[in-house]
Amino acid sequence: MPTWLGVDIGHAAVRVAVVRSAYRKVTLEGLFTVDIDEGSDPTPAVRTAVSGALGGTAAGDGLAVAMDGSRVAVCTLKLPASAHKQLGDVLPFELEAQVPLEVSESVFDYRVLASDAPAADDERAQLAVLVAVARTEDVRSRIESVKAATGIEPERVEVGGFPIANLVPYLPSLGEEGPIVVIDLGAQTSDVVVLRAGEPVFARTLSHGTAGLPASAALLGREIRVSIGAFRSAGGAVPTRVYLCGRGAFESSAASFLSGELSLPCEQLPAPSIDLGAVDPERARAVARFAKAIGLALGLGGKALGFDLRRGPLAYERGFAWVREKVPVLAGLAAAIVVSFTFSAWAQLHAASNDKDVLEKALAVVSKEVLGEETTSAARATELLGQQTAINDEDPMPHTDAFDVMVKLSEDIPQSMVHDVEELDVQKGHVVVHGIVGTIPDAQSIAGSLRAERCFADVKITRTTQVIGGDRQKYVLDLDEKCPEDVKGGTKKKEGVPTAAASSSSGGEK
């Protein structure tokens, strides 16, 4: 379960929140705050706050910090919808004329506002792109100072009050259509964030906080009104509700004062719906004071709604130390994979062995019934089957056909004999010849010659009649085509039956 740290470095205090994430569950493990003396270096306070929040446990899996909103330029750009896929290339040129910073010496992050997304069929539609830009050196300085104080390099650097938007999944009231205004009241500065349908669409950092109250209350109220007016002048609707968080949310009468100044319902930000774990009950009642720190920690869990200025030359790279910290987890996962693979392989082999036993038993039964010998060997069963089906199947065609019959008949009729073939019928190895000869002995002579052929059997003259109006004799001769090679267990002939051509036609002479 990963542990994330959110470090909110203000002008008067450092607040740290420790959040642990598990499957479908987020637990607030620790909250700690350390005050900073005016004008002093915040590094010792950061070190003390992080150590106190962790409670002496090992360092977390990630740390997030935010840049002071006064050091970052935030603007909304309108761009053609066709530029959506090239925003990373187009924005540097657009920002040159929009922000008072040298873009080549800056880093920026952006998000396309879904609440202002154009209709899919609107060819002239424009995208609303919210962009945050900061000097590279300012961001690097914040990274180095936190790393020096905690020994942990920040994985994410957010902007101003935008991390509060990361509480939206745990605070349904922030996901209303709105707009909803959230004010993080600090001692010296304050952050105003406007959410619409759970998405941050506007932000501004004010130069006044709770320091100097009640004398500075009018100035603070005026700056908040001006900020909301700026949002409305850009096309925003009238906000429906104002939530207060941070140190000033617990100032006496702060909510009622701002409600009167803004003419809007104003109340303290409710606690998010996350497990408070081991957090001190007294401190749990002041969760709104740590809203920004909690939002920073939640931003490390993915799908953050704010910005991350660790871009370009400042992109975060995990080092070997992080890998070394993960070795026990990776080793555990590897062991689990090996055990799972081993069990799966064993299960498959066991199932295959069972299948083999079943098939061998079935083969034994079938071989006994069909082949006369019980065997569980596939090779032996194949051998027995071959012995019982010993017909050579090299050539499935018969060794003689009708043409061979014609050839043999032509060869066996003497040259001196006048012979006509009226009909030759060959069907399924049985041959019937209707012929005309001079005399019956001539027909008997032909039958005798055909009996000597190796592929003819049962040759006989079945009928003789005299030709009407003449002295010649008609005869009908029957025989069976059956070569020795066609008998089961026989051997194919090595050479084909001679197929010497012979002319024979109805009414012809020999």
C-alpha positions as CSV (number, residue, x, y, z in Angstrom):
1,M,0.0,0.0,0.0
2,P,1.7,3.3,-1.1
3,T,2.1,6.1,1.4
4,W,2.0,9.7,0.0
5,L,3.1,12.9,1.7
6,G,1.6,16.3,0.9
7,V,3.7,19.3,2.1
8,D,1.9,22.7,2.2
9,I,4.6,25.4,2.8
10,G,2.9,28.6,3.8
11,H,4.3,32.0,5.0
12,A,3.5,31.3,8.6
13,A,3.3,27.5,8.9
14,V,4.2,24.2,7.3
15,R,1.4,21.6,7.2
16,V,2.0,18.0,6.3
17,A,-0.5,15.2,5.6
18,V,0.3,11.5,5.2
19,V,-2.2,9.5,3.2
20,R,-2.1,5.7,2.7
21,S,-3.9,4.2,-0.3
22,A,-5.3,0.6,-0.4
23,Y,-7.8,-1.0,-2.7
24,R,-10.8,1.3,-2.8
25,K,-9.8,2.8,0.5
26,V,-7.8,5.9,1.4
27,T,-6.6,6.4,5.0
28,L,-5.3,9.6,6.6
29,E,-2.3,8.3,8.5
30,G,-1.0,11.6,10.0
31,L,-1.3,15.4,10.2
32,F,1.3,17.7,11.5
33,T,1.9,21.5,11.5
34,V,4.9,23.6,12.5
35,D,4.7,27.4,12.7
36,I,7.4,29.5,10.9
37,D,8.8,32.7,12.4
38,E,8.2,35.7,10.1
39,G,11.1,36.1,7.7
40,S,12.9,32.9,8.8
41,D,14.0,29.9,6.6
42,P,11.2,27.3,6.4
43,T,13.6,24.4,5.9
44,P,13.8,23.4,9.6
45,A,10.1,23.6,9.9
46,V,9.6,21.4,6.8
47,R,12.0,18.8,8.3
48,T,10.2,18.8,11.6
49,A,6.7,18.7,10.1
50,V,7.5,15.7,7.8
51,S,9.2,13.8,10.6
52,G,6.2,14.5,13.0
53,A,3.6,13.5,10.4
54,L,5.4,10.2,9.6
55,G,5.7,9.4,13.3
56,G,9.1,7.9,13.0
57,T,8.1,5.5,10.3
58,A,10.0,5.1,7.0
59,A,9.8,7.7,4.3
60,G,6.7,7.6,2.1
61,D,6.4,6.4,-1.5
62,G,6.0,9.9,-2.9
63,L,6.0,13.5,-1.8
64,A,4.1,16.5,-3.4
65,V,4.6,20.2,-2.8
66,A,3.1,23.3,-4.2
67,M,4.5,26.5,-5.7
68,D,3.3,29.8,-4.1
69,G,0.5,31.0,-6.4
70,S,2.1,34.5,-6.6
71,R,5.1,32.9,-8.4
72,V,3.0,31.3,-11.1
73,A,1.0,32.8,-14.0
74,V,-2.4,31.2,-14.6
75,C,-4.5,32.0,-17.6
76,T,-7.2,30.6,-19.9
77,L,-6.5,30.4,-23.6
78,K,-9.1,30.0,-26.3
79,L,-7.8,27.9,-29.2
80,P,-9.3,26.3,-32.3
81,A,-10.7,22.8,-31.6
82,S,-8.5,21.5,-34.5
83,A,-5.4,22.3,-32.4
84,H,-6.4,19.7,-29.7
85,K,-3.8,17.1,-30.7
86,Q,-0.9,19.7,-31.1
87,L,-1.5,21.6,-27.9
88,G,2.0,20.9,-26.5
89,D,3.5,22.5,-29.6
90,V,1.0,25.3,-30.0
91,L,0.9,26.6,-26.4
92,P,4.5,28.0,-26.2
93,F,3.7,30.4,-29.0
94,E,0.4,31.4,-27.5
95,L,1.9,32.0,-24.1
96,E,4.5,34.4,-25.4
97,A,1.8,37.1,-25.7
98,Q,-0.2,36.1,-22.6
99,V,2.3,35.8,-19.7
100,P,5.0,38.2,-18.4
101,L,7.6,35.4,-18.5
102,E,10.2,34.1,-21.0
103,V,8.6,30.9,-22.1
104,S,12.0,29.4,-23.1
105,E,13.1,29.8,-19.4
106,S,9.8,28.5,-18.0
107,V,7.9,25.3,-17.5
108,F,4.1,24.9,-17.9
109,D,1.3,22.5,-17.5
110,Y,-2.2,22.7,-18.9
111,R,-5.6,21.0,-18.9
112,V,-8.5,21.3,-21.4
113,L,-11.6,22.4,-19.6
114,A,-14.2,19.7,-20.1
115,S,-17.0,21.9,-18.9
116,D,-16.3,24.3,-21.8
117,A,-15.8,21.5,-24.4
118,P,-17.4,22.4,-27.8
119,A,-20.0,20.3,-29.6
120,A,-18.5,17.6,-31.8
121,D,-20.3,19.0,-34.9
122,D,-19.3,22.7,-34.4
123,E,-16.6,23.5,-36.9
124,R,-15.9,27.0,-35.5
125,A,-15.7,25.8,-31.9
126,Q,-12.8,26.7,-29.6
127,L,-11.1,24.9,-26.8
128,A,-10.8,26.5,-23.4
129,V,-7.3,25.6,-22.1
130,L,-6.3,26.5,-18.5
131,V,-2.5,27.0,-18.3
132,A,-0.1,27.4,-15.4
133,V,3.4,28.8,-16.1
134,A,6.3,29.3,-13.7
135,R,10.0,30.1,-14.1
136,T,12.1,27.0,-14.3
137,E,14.5,28.4,-11.6
138,D,11.7,29.0,-9.1
139,V,10.4,25.5,-9.5
140,R,13.9,24.0,-9.2
141,S,14.6,26.1,-6.1
142,R,11.4,24.7,-4.4
143,I,12.4,21.1,-5.4
144,E,15.9,21.5,-4.0
145,S,14.8,23.2,-0.8
146,V,12.3,20.4,0.0
147,K,14.8,17.7,-0.9
148,A,17.4,19.3,1.4
149,A,14.9,19.5,4.3
150,T,13.4,16.0,4.0
151,G,15.9,13.9,2.0
152,I,13.0,13.1,-0.4
153,E,12.8,14.6,-3.9
154,P,9.3,15.9,-4.6
155,E,7.6,13.8,-7.2
156,R,5.0,16.4,-8.0
157,V,5.0,20.3,-7.8
158,E,1.5,21.8,-8.0
159,V,0.3,25.3,-8.2
160,G,-1.3,27.6,-5.6
161,G,-4.7,26.4,-4.4
162,F,-5.3,23.9,-7.2
163,P,-4.4,20.9,-5.1
164,I,-7.7,21.4,-3.2
165,A,-9.5,20.2,-6.3
166,N,-8.1,16.7,-5.7
167,L,-10.6,16.5,-2.8
168,V,-13.5,16.4,-5.2
169,P,-13.9,12.6,-5.3
170,Y,-14.1,12.6,-1.5
171,L,-16.3,15.6,-1.1
172,P,-19.5,15.4,-3.2
173,S,-20.4,19.0,-2.3
174,L,-17.4,20.1,-4.4
175,G,-18.6,18.2,-7.4
176,E,-21.9,20.1,-7.8
177,E,-22.6,22.1,-11.0
178,G,-21.9,25.3,-9.1
179,P,-19.8,27.2,-9.6
180,I,-18.3,26.5,-6.2
181,V,-15.7,28.9,-4.6
182,V,-13.1,27.5,-2.2
183,I,-10.9,30.0,-0.3
184,D,-7.8,28.8,1.4
185,L,-7.2,31.5,4.0
186,G,-3.6,31.8,5.0
187,A,-1.8,34.2,7.3
188,Q,-0.2,36.4,4.7
189,T,-1.8,35.2,1.4
190,S,-5.0,33.4,0.4
191,D,-5.9,31.2,-2.6
192,V,-9.2,31.4,-4.4
193,V,-10.2,28.4,-6.5
194,V,-13.4,28.2,-8.5
195,L,-14.8,24.7,-9.3
196,R,-17.4,24.0,-11.9
197,A,-18.9,20.4,-12.1
198,G,-16.0,19.3,-10.0
199,E,-13.4,20.8,-12.3
200,P,-11.1,23.7,-11.4
201,V,-11.7,26.5,-13.9
202,F,-10.3,29.6,-12.2
203,A,-7.7,30.4,-9.5
204,R,-6.1,33.5,-8.1
205,T,-3.6,34.1,-5.2
206,L,-4.5,37.1,-3.0
207,S,-1.9,39.3,-1.2
208,H,-4.0,39.4,2.0
209,G,-4.7,36.7,4.6
210,T,-5.8,36.6,8.2
211,A,-2.8,38.6,9.5
212,G,-4.0,42.1,10.5
213,L,-7.6,41.1,11.2
214,P,-9.9,42.6,12.0
215,A,-8.4,45.8,10.6
216,S,-7.6,44.2,7.2
217,A,-10.9,42.4,6.9
218,A,-12.3,45.0,4.4
219,L,-9.2,44.7,2.2
220,L,-9.5,40.9,2.2
221,G,-13.2,41.0,1.4
222,R,-12.5,43.4,-1.4
223,E,-9.9,41.2,-3.0
224,I,-12.1,38.1,-2.9
225,R,-15.0,40.1,-4.5
226,V,-12.6,41.3,-7.2
227,S,-11.4,37.8,-7.9
228,I,-15.0,36.5,-8.2
229,G,-15.8,39.4,-10.4
230,A,-12.8,38.5,-12.7
231,F,-14.2,35.0,-13.0
232,R,-17.6,36.3,-13.9
233,S,-16.2,38.8,-16.4
234,A,-14.6,35.9,-18.2
235,G,-18.0,34.3,-18.8
236,G,-18.5,32.5,-15.5
237,A,-21.8,32.2,-13.8
238,V,-22.7,33.5,-10.3
239,P,-21.2,31.1,-7.7
240,T,-23.7,29.2,-5.6
241,R,-21.6,28.5,-2.5
242,V,-18.3,29.5,-0.8
243,Y,-16.2,27.1,1.3
244,L,-13.4,28.1,3.6
245,C,-10.3,26.1,4.5
246,G,-6.8,26.7,5.8
247,R,-5.9,28.6,8.9
248,G,-8.4,31.4,8.5
249,A,-11.4,29.0,8.3
250,F,-11.2,28.7,12.0
251,E,-11.1,32.5,12.7
252,S,-14.0,33.7,14.7
253,S,-16.9,34.9,12.5
254,A,-14.9,34.4,9.3
255,A,-17.7,32.6,7.6
256,S,-20.4,35.0,8.6
257,F,-18.2,38.0,7.6
258,L,-17.4,36.7,4.1
259,S,-21.0,35.6,3.6
260,G,-22.1,39.2,4.2
261,E,-19.3,40.6,2.0
262,L,-20.0,38.3,-0.9
263,S,-23.7,37.9,-0.5
264,L,-23.2,34.1,-0.9
265,P,-23.7,31.2,1.5
266,C,-20.3,30.7,3.2
267,E,-19.2,27.8,5.5
268,Q,-16.2,25.8,6.6
269,L,-15.1,23.1,4.2
270,P,-16.5,19.7,5.5
271,A,-14.2,16.8,6.2
272,P,-13.5,14.5,3.2
273,S,-15.0,11.0,3.3
274,I,-11.7,9.2,3.9
275,D,-10.7,7.0,6.8
276,L,-9.1,9.1,9.5
277,G,-7.1,6.1,10.7
278,A,-4.8,6.9,13.7
279,V,-5.3,10.7,13.4
280,D,-5.8,12.4,16.8
281,P,-9.6,13.1,17.2
282,E,-8.8,16.7,18.2
283,R,-6.8,17.2,15.1
284,A,-9.4,15.4,13.0
285,R,-11.9,18.1,13.8
286,A,-9.5,20.5,12.1
287,V,-9.1,18.6,8.9
288,A,-10.2,21.7,6.9
289,R,-7.0,23.4,8.1
290,F,-5.0,20.7,6.2
291,A,-7.2,20.6,3.0
292,K,-4.4,21.8,0.7
293,A,-1.8,19.3,2.2
294,I,-4.3,16.4,1.9
295,G,-5.0,17.5,-1.7
296,L,-1.3,17.4,-2.5
297,A,-1.0,13.9,-1.1
298,L,-4.0,12.7,-3.0
299,G,-2.6,14.1,-6.2
300,L,0.1,11.5,-6.2
301,G,-2.5,8.8,-6.6
302,G,-3.2,9.6,-10.3
303,K,-6.0,11.4,-12.0
304,A,-5.1,14.7,-10.3
305,L,-7.2,17.7,-11.1
306,G,-4.5,20.2,-10.5
307,F,-1.2,21.0,-12.4
308,D,2.3,19.4,-12.2
309,L,5.2,21.7,-13.0
310,R,7.7,18.9,-13.1
311,R,7.9,19.1,-16.9
312,G,10.6,19.3,-19.5
313,P,14.1,19.7,-17.8
314,L,12.4,19.2,-14.3
315,A,10.6,15.9,-15.2
316,Y,10.7,13.5,-12.3
317,E,12.9,10.4,-12.7
318,R,12.9,7.6,-10.2
319,G,16.4,6.6,-9.2
320,F,18.0,3.3,-8.0
321,A,17.1,4.2,-4.4
322,W,13.4,3.9,-5.2
323,V,14.0,0.6,-7.0
324,R,16.0,-0.6,-3.9
325,E,13.1,0.3,-1.7
326,K,10.7,-1.7,-3.8
327,V,12.9,-4.8,-3.9
328,P,11.0,-6.6,-1.1
329,V,7.7,-5.9,-2.8
330,L,9.0,-7.0,-6.2
331,A,10.6,-10.1,-4.6
332,G,7.2,-11.0,-3.0
333,L,5.4,-10.5,-6.3
334,A,8.0,-12.6,-8.2
335,A,7.6,-15.4,-5.6
336,A,3.8,-15.3,-5.9
337,I,4.2,-15.5,-9.7
338,V,6.6,-18.5,-9.5
339,V,4.3,-20.3,-7.0
340,S,1.2,-19.7,-9.2
341,F,3.1,-20.8,-12.3
342,T,4.3,-24.0,-10.6
343,F,0.8,-24.9,-9.3
344,S,-0.7,-24.2,-12.7
345,A,1.9,-26.4,-14.5
346,W,1.3,-29.2,-11.9
347,A,-2.4,-29.0,-12.4
348,Q,-2.1,-29.2,-16.2
349,L,0.3,-32.2,-16.0
350,H,-2.0,-33.9,-13.5
351,A,-5.0,-33.4,-15.8
352,A,-3.0,-34.6,-18.8
353,S,-2.0,-37.8,-16.8
354,N,-5.6,-38.5,-15.9
355,D,-6.7,-38.0,-19.5
356,K,-3.9,-40.4,-20.6
357,D,-5.1,-43.1,-18.2
358,V,-8.7,-42.8,-19.5
359,L,-7.6,-43.0,-23.1
360,E,-5.4,-46.0,-22.5
361,K,-8.2,-47.9,-20.8
362,A,-10.5,-47.1,-23.7
363,L,-7.9,-48.2,-26.2
364,A,-7.5,-51.5,-24.3
365,V,-11.2,-52.2,-24.6
366,V,-11.5,-51.3,-28.2
367,S,-8.4,-53.2,-29.3
368,K,-9.7,-56.3,-27.5
369,E,-13.1,-56.1,-29.2
370,V,-11.9,-55.1,-32.7
371,L,-8.3,-56.4,-33.1
372,G,-8.5,-59.4,-30.9
373,E,-5.6,-58.4,-28.6
374,E,-5.8,-56.1,-25.6
375,T,-3.1,-53.4,-25.7
376,T,-2.6,-49.9,-24.2
377,S,0.1,-49.0,-26.7
378,A,-0.9,-46.8,-29.6
379,A,2.1,-48.2,-31.7
380,R,1.0,-51.8,-31.1
381,A,-2.6,-51.0,-31.9
382,T,-1.5,-49.4,-35.2
383,E,0.6,-52.5,-36.0
384,L,-2.4,-54.9,-35.4
385,L,-4.6,-52.7,-37.5
386,G,-2.1,-52.8,-40.3
387,Q,-2.0,-56.6,-40.2
388,Q,-5.8,-56.8,-40.6
389,T,-5.9,-54.3,-43.4
390,A,-2.9,-55.4,-45.4
391,I,-4.2,-54.3,-48.7
392,N,-1.6,-52.2,-50.5
393,D,-3.2,-48.8,-51.0
394,E,-0.5,-47.3,-53.2
395,D,-2.9,-47.1,-56.1
396,P,-6.7,-47.1,-55.5
397,M,-7.6,-47.5,-59.1
398,P,-8.4,-51.0,-60.5
399,H,-5.8,-52.9,-62.4
400,T,-8.0,-53.4,-65.5
401,D,-10.8,-51.3,-67.0
402,A,-13.0,-51.3,-70.1
403,F,-10.1,-50.2,-72.3
404,D,-8.0,-53.1,-71.1
405,V,-10.9,-55.5,-71.9
406,M,-11.0,-54.1,-75.5
407,V,-7.3,-54.5,-75.9
408,K,-7.3,-58.1,-74.7
409,L,-10.3,-58.9,-76.8
410,S,-8.6,-57.5,-79.9
411,E,-5.4,-59.4,-79.1
412,D,-7.1,-62.8,-78.6
413,I,-9.2,-62.7,-81.9
414,P,-7.2,-64.3,-84.8
415,Q,-6.4,-62.2,-87.8
416,S,-8.2,-64.6,-90.1
417,M,-11.5,-64.4,-88.1
418,V,-14.2,-62.0,-89.1
419,H,-15.6,-60.6,-85.8
420,D,-18.0,-57.8,-84.9
421,V,-18.6,-56.3,-81.5
422,E,-22.2,-55.1,-81.1
423,E,-22.0,-54.2,-77.4
424,L,-19.4,-54.1,-74.6
425,D,-20.8,-53.6,-71.1
426,V,-18.5,-53.2,-68.1
427,Q,-20.1,-52.7,-64.6
428,K,-18.4,-53.2,-61.2
429,G,-15.9,-55.7,-62.4
430,H,-18.4,-57.7,-64.6
431,V,-18.1,-57.7,-68.4
432,V,-20.7,-58.7,-71.0
433,V,-19.7,-58.9,-74.7
434,H,-22.2,-59.1,-77.5
435,G,-20.4,-60.2,-80.7
436,I,-20.9,-61.8,-84.1
437,V,-18.7,-64.5,-85.5
438,G,-18.8,-66.9,-88.4
439,T,-19.4,-70.1,-86.4
440,I,-20.0,-71.2,-82.8
441,P,-16.5,-72.8,-82.6
442,D,-15.1,-69.3,-83.3
443,A,-16.9,-67.9,-80.3
444,Q,-15.7,-70.8,-78.2
445,S,-12.2,-70.2,-79.4
446,I,-12.4,-66.5,-78.3
447,A,-13.7,-67.6,-74.8
448,G,-10.8,-70.0,-74.4
449,S,-8.2,-67.4,-75.2
450,L,-9.7,-65.0,-72.7
451,R,-9.7,-67.6,-70.0
452,A,-5.9,-67.7,-70.2
453,E,-5.7,-64.0,-69.2
454,R,-4.6,-63.5,-65.5
455,C,-7.1,-60.7,-64.8
456,F,-10.2,-62.5,-66.3
457,A,-12.2,-65.1,-64.4
458,D,-15.3,-67.2,-65.0
459,V,-15.3,-66.7,-68.7
460,K,-18.2,-68.4,-70.5
461,I,-20.5,-68.2,-73.5
462,T,-24.0,-67.8,-72.1
463,R,-26.0,-67.6,-75.4
464,T,-25.7,-68.1,-79.2
465,T,-28.2,-67.4,-81.9
466,Q,-28.1,-67.2,-85.7
467,V,-28.1,-63.9,-87.4
468,I,-31.5,-63.3,-89.1
469,G,-31.2,-63.5,-92.8
470,G,-27.6,-64.8,-92.7
471,D,-25.4,-67.7,-91.7
472,R,-23.3,-66.0,-89.1
473,Q,-23.7,-66.5,-85.3
474,K,-24.4,-64.1,-82.5
475,Y,-23.0,-64.8,-79.1
476,V,-23.1,-63.4,-75.5
477,L,-19.9,-63.7,-73.4
478,D,-19.7,-63.1,-69.7
479,L,-16.5,-62.7,-67.5
480,D,-15.3,-61.1,-64.3
481,E,-12.5,-58.6,-64.0
482,K,-10.4,-59.7,-61.0
483,C,-6.6,-59.4,-60.9
484,P,-4.7,-61.2,-58.1
485,E,-3.4,-57.8,-56.9
486,D,-7.0,-56.7,-56.1
487,V,-7.5,-59.5,-53.7
488,K,-7.1,-58.6,-49.9
489,G,-3.5,-59.3,-48.8
490,G,-2.2,-59.4,-52.4
491,T,0.7,-57.5,-53.8
492,K,0.4,-54.8,-56.4
493,K,1.8,-55.5,-59.8
494,K,5.1,-53.7,-60.4
495,E,4.2,-52.7,-63.9
496,G,0.9,-51.6,-65.4
497,V,-1.2,-53.8,-67.7
498,P,-0.2,-53.3,-71.3
499,T,-2.4,-50.9,-73.0
500,A,-1.4,-51.4,-76.6
501,A,-3.9,-49.7,-78.9
502,A,-6.3,-51.8,-81.0
503,S,-9.0,-50.7,-83.2
504,S,-12.4,-52.2,-82.6
505,S,-15.8,-50.8,-83.5
506,S,-19.3,-52.0,-84.1
507,G,-19.5,-53.6,-87.5
508,G,-15.7,-53.7,-88.0
509,E,-13.8,-56.8,-89.1
510,K,-10.7,-58.6,-87.8
